[in-house]
Amino acid sequence: MSSIEQQPDIGRRGVLTGAFLTRQGRAEVSLRQNPLGPLPSWLNVSADNCDTCETQCVPACPQNVVKRHPDDHVLSGMPYLEFAAAGCTSCGNCADECPSSELLTDKPASIGKVNISYEKCLTSNSVFCISCVGKCDFGVLKLDKRRQLVSNDADCCGCGMCVHACPVNALEVQLI
């Protein structure tokens, strides 16, 4: 670890949090302030918090992609989608279990858009891989004539099926 990384942050954030944070500490604070994944498409993003329910949306998800932000997070209790093990099938079970109708939207079809990290993507590094292409039911991800991965964002619903299929974590769903 370099001496720069070990130096405390004596800036405003370090003072206001009551601790002089290192770069690692600032990264941890940033992680607790940014969403851990996209919000479920049925959740109204202007909702202040929905931590008063008994986490009914989490066990209702048959794919096990609905998670809740931990207690030390700024979005504590709010659900998010984690695509590490599966993608969202848009079954609506999580929305049906939500007891707070004021938090619900009209269930838009799109969660977000897939973002490709070309630095990590195997096809960008001259390795033939179509793991994500085969998982996309909407034909969003394809290989071009040079066998490079390309995305048709107009057709992407952000279901995350391709994310968990990627062996090198080169894909993520970003909110639109």
Secondary structure, DSSP 4 states (H G I P E B T S, - for coil): --HHHHS-B-SHHHHHTTS-B-HHHHHHHHHHHS-SSPPPTTB-TT----TTS---HHHH-TTS-EEE--TTSTTTT-EEE--SS-------HHHHH-S-GGGB-S--S---EEEE-TTT-TGGGT----HHHHH-TT--EEE-TTS-EEE-GGG-----HHHHH-TT--EEEE--
